[in-house]
Amino acid sequence: MARQAKGKKSLNTRQVRDAKATQAVILAAAQEEFAKHGLTAARTEAIAAKTGVAKSMIYYYFKDKEGLYQAVLERSHSDLLQTSQQLDLDDLSPEVALETFLVALLNCVSRNPNLPLIMFHEAVQNQGLYYRHSSSLSIDKILVKILERGVATGKFRKLDPLQSAINIMGTCLFYFIGMGNTQHFPQNMGSLSAAMLEQHSQEAIALILAGVKNT
């Protein structure tokens, strides 16, 4: 009896592990599909074909295309949100907190360049319907809070924290959104190469810090 129970537990553990692996494969393919087409034009059939997972199984795990899309949004933002929550930004000076946040943001997006494209489609196609229920809103609030603290302590110039947060995100993320155009620049040397991503991070952070500091 004990041996049967142990065997059943081992089987259940393997099934859970296999289910998680299958979902991870689906989410990775779905992320690429949503980055290219957004929710409206993305096709579950294309995701199924790319992964070899039956469409019915995708719906089993995520209910429908909207459920899959929401899972992709959360997966895309979880890295940055978890990192930001571990940085103890409230214990840092506003300038250091802002730079630390920006480094984490740009590192996250460099690892996941599809994220800005997904959020672009979300804004254009869905008018932020799913954004307002996603972790992205919490990330934006972290940035606004840093800017508010910087203004209150006199470290940052008198700026509107929300407007400045929007502009800061644009500075960091448009590099990825506009890549379809900028890839044709004569001086483009491979926008997603490690060297170009590092250069983008340095330029973006320097520009933002110079723009907010109270000089």
C-alpha angles and dihedrals in degrees: 000000000000090000091052092049091050091049092049091049091050090050092050091049091051091048091052091048092049091047091053091048091050092049091050090054091049093048093050092052092042091052091058092046094050091045090056100040111011122226096299100057100027113114124215087205090063091051091049092049093049095048100035088232116132116250089235089057091051089054090046090060100035105021096225143349092281091053090050090049092052090049089052091051092052093045091049093053100036094084094056095039093052091045093049092050091053096050097077090222093173089065093056129079112262093253094050092041091053094047091046091050092048093050090052092047095050093044090052094049092045088057091045110030091167091071098079090047092052091050091048091056090044091057096044101039104029103026089231095302093143095029093068091060095043134091089253090081090057090050091052090050090055090057094046090051092053091051092048090052091048092053093045093053094044093243092115127047120254100285137149104257095209096046091045092049090054091050092046092052089049091052091051100039108034089075087072098036093051096044092108088066102032093052086077094059109117091231094051108124100180113311095216097045115119091247095051093045091051091049091050091051093050094047094046094048093046092049094048096046091048089050099052104036119105102238 
